[in-house]
Each structure stands twice: as structure tokens, then as C-alpha cells.
Amino acid sequence: MKKLVELNGKVAVVTGSATGIGKAIAEELATTGAYVIGIDINRQESDNSSEIEQIQCDLADEISVKNCFEDINKRHGGVDILINNAALASALTPKPFDKIDPEEWSRVLTTNTLVPFLCSRAVVPHMREKKWGRIVNLTSATTFMGTPFLLHYVSSKGAIVSMTRSLATEVGEDGITVNAIAPGMTITEGIEKNDGFSKEMLDQTVQVRSIKREATPKDIVGSCLFLVSEASEFMTGQILTVDGGYTFH
């Protein structure tokens, strides 16, 4: 039986792949025939049966990113698919905007916008040379909702929406598409461990959705596979909201 998405011979990098949405995307990409490389600041557990190459790297450090992707390019000939998932998110504590100190604001805004910029900059030369490439950014449905108490996070993810559109315009003539996925509240390991996201808050999210259940990382995978496949080759600069019908835009 032919697979729905076949990426034989493609090299795919997923950032923030140790847990949550990034891990789910990396695992599914590995079933498509692509060679998948997961990059995370945290060391990832990997057994001998894993089909994903794991790399530990601080993606917010310019030199580390440069060295990391130069090594990937040397060993694999370049990156064809980039999933920009790494971000400060589930570890944040919701709080009123005037309780966010400048240091935390700067750390969230810098990390969540600098990492996808540095990684995209590292892979685009190879994509331009091949006249083919897929970049998928992970933003958030909070950017369309005016979600309170996470102003730094929402602001950073709003920047990713604009970055996606601008970069798509810049690299489109090179055969590269740039799109984004905007998940709603998704139950990851980080969210489950964070007491700042109460059960009441999570239940309220479910109640206002059209599809009334919690979202898991696997719910985001299908949209990502579509965006890196040939099926989306004439689609770029778009934001796909995957939130169970919470927001409509």
C-alpha cells in the first residue's frame, strides 16, 4: 500500500524534538522515508531501534547553530525540510503582563524568534541550490485569540506569523515554501507538569472547542505532513490553525 506522504531521500530536521509536538512530528516523519534529525537543547533518550538521529544543541546560540548545521551538511549533503518547533512555552508560568520582568520578556522573545531565524538561515542556501525546500514554523492559536497572562509568549508567536509570511515572499522564487501551524492548547509533558495550567483552565479550553476533547501532539502531525509534502507545493505564507475549532479566521 502506497504511503500517504513519501519523502524518500529527503533530509528533515525537527527542532525541539525531545518531547511533545516536536517528538511526535519527528517520529511520524521517520515513517515517510525521510532521514530525520532531531535537535534539542536537552539530551534525548534514544534506543537502538530509533530511526531518528538525535543531536544536542543550544539553538539560541549562533555559533552552536552554525557548527551544528555545518556538520549536518557535511554528513548528509544539506537539509531539505526544516520544522521550527523549538521554543520556550510549556515551562512558562501564566501571569499578568505587569508581573513579567524585562529579563523574562527578553528571554522569551529572543529565544522564540531567534531560534527559527538562525535555523532557517542555516538551511536556505542548500534549498536554494536544489530549488526545493520546505520550512514549517510552529506558532500558536493564542495569536488570534488575545490570550491573557502570557503576553511575552503570545507576542513571540505573533512574530512567527509575520516571519512566516515575509520569508515565504523572499524565498518563493527559489522553490522553497514557508508555512506555519498554529496549535491550540495541546497536552504535552510540559503542560502536564506545569501547575500554572490548572485543570479548570484546560477544561474550559475543551468546552469552547467545536471538537470537545483535549488535543495531543499527534493531532498536529497531519497538518505538518501535508505542508512538507508535494500536495502543498503551491501553498506558502499560510497559517494553519489546528485547535479543534476554537478560533476561526
N, C-alpha and C positions, 0 to 999 in steps of 0.2 A: 504494500500500500504506500503510495506516494505521500510524503510528509507535507503538511500544510505550508510550512516555511522551510526552504532548503538554502543553507548558506555555506555549502561546501567550499573549502578553500579560503574563506574569509577569516580574518583575524579580528576578534571582538574584545574590547576592553570594557570592563564594568567597574566603576569606582564605587567605593563604599560597599564592597561586596561581602563583607564578613557576616552580616546579619540582615534581616528584614527584607525590604524590597530589592535591594541590590543583590542579595544572595539568591532570591527567587528568580530574578531575571537571569543571572549568570547560569544557574542550574538549567533553566529552560533553553537558553541559547546553546548550551553544550549538547542538546539533543538535536540540533539543526544541522550538524556537520561543521559548524564553525569551530575554530580554535579559540577558546575563551580564556582570557586572563583577568583575574580579579585582583584589584588593587585596593588596599585598605591601610589605614594608619595602625590598626590593630592586627596582631598576628592571627591568622586564620587557621582553624583546625582543618586538616586535610588528611584523608586516608589514601591508601594505595589505589583504591578504586575510583578516586575522583578524576574527572576529565577536565578539571579547571586548574590552570596554573595560578598559584597564589603568590602575590608579591606584597611585601610590607613596605609602605612608603608614606611619608608625610606630604600629601598633595598640596598643602598650603605653602610649601617651601619651594621656591623657584628652582633652585639648584637640584633638589631632590627629584623634582618632576623632570627636569632636563635629562638627568642621568638615567632615570627610570625608563623614559621613552626611547632614549638613545640605545639602551640595552635591548629593549623590545624590538626596535627597528633592525638592529644588528642581527638578532637571532631569528626574527620572523619576517623581515622584509617590509615592515610597516603595519599600521593599524587601519583596517577598513571600516570598522564600526566602533563608535565610542558612546557609551552610556554614562552620562554625567549624573551620577546618583549621590555621590558623597556630599554630606552637608551636616551642619550642626542642627539637630531637630529634636529628636525624642528625649535628649538629655536636658533640654531647656525646661525651666520652671515657669509656667504661666504667671504673669504678674502685671499690675497696672503699668502703663508706659512710663509714668514718672518715678517708678521704682527700679527701672532699668538703668544701671550706671553706665557711663560712657565707655568704660573698658569692655563690658559685656556687649554693648551695642556694636562697638568696633570689631570685636572678635567674631560675632555672628555675621555681620555684613561683609567683613573681609573674607572669612572662610567660605561662605556660601556663594560668593560671586567670583572670588579669585580662583578657586579650585577649577570650576568649569572653564574659565578663561584660559588658565595655564594648560590644561589638558587639551582643549580644543586647538590651541596654538601649536601644541606639540604634534598633533596628528594630521592637521590640514595639509602640510606640504606633501606628504605621501598620497593623500586623497587627491590632491590637485594633479599630481603626476599621473595617477591612474585614471583620472577623470571619473571617479566613482567614490562615494563615501556617504556614510550615514552617521549623523550626530543626533542623539536624543537626550534632551535635558529633562531632569525631574524638577518641576516647580511644585505648586500646591494650589488646591482649590480655595485655600484661605485668601488668595489674592483677589478672588471675585466676590468674597463674602464680607469683607471688612471685619474679619475675625478679631476680637479684642484680646488683650492680655498677652499677645505675642508680637508686638509691633516690630521688633527687630527681625524676627523670623519672617513675618509677612512681607516686610519691606524688602528683604533679601530675595524672597521668592518672586516678588513683583519685578525685581531687576532681572531675574532669569527670563521672565516672559519677554521683556524688551530685548534682552541679549539674543534670545532665540530668533526673534523677527529680524533684528539688524544683521546678525551673522548669516542668516538664510539669504538675505539680499546680497550680501558681499560674496558668498561662495557658490551661489546657484549656477553661475555660468561654467563652473568647474565640475559640474556633475555631482555636487555634494548637496544633500538635503539636511536641513536642521529643523527639527520639530521638538515639541515638549509634551510631557504628560503631567497633568495636574491631579494627583490623587486627593481624595478626601481623607478624613481621619482613618488611618489604617492601623490595625492592631499588630504591632511589631513587638519584638522582645523588649526594645527600649521603652515603648509606651507602657507595656505591662509592668515594668519595673519602676516607672516614674509615678510617685504618689501625687504629683501635681495634676495628673489627668485622672480625676475621680471617676468611679463607676457611674455616678449620676451624670457627669458630663458626657461620657461615652454613650450612655443610654439615650440621652437627649439627641445626640447626633443621629442615632439609628431611627428615632421616631420621626424626624423631619425628612428622611430619605424616602424616595419612591420605592426603592428596594430595601425593605426594612430588616436589615441584618448588618452585623459588623463586617467590615472589609478586612481582608487578609492580604499579605504581599502577593499571593498568587493571582488576586483579582487585577493586578496591574500588569501582569506579564503579557497577556494577549495583545494589548494596545502597543506594547513595546515591540513585540514580534512583527506586528503589522508595519510599524514605522521603519523597521530596518529591512523589510522585505521589498521585492520588486513590485508588490502590489501598491506601494505608496510612492512610486518613483516620480510622480508628477505632483507631489504634495510637499510643501515646505513652508516654514514660518508659521506653522499652525500649533495650537494648544489643544490637546485632547483632555477633557475633564473626565476623570474616572472616579466618581464619588457616589454611585448608586442613585443618582437623580436628586442630589441635594441642591445643586446650582444649575441654572440654565442660562446660557449666553451664546 
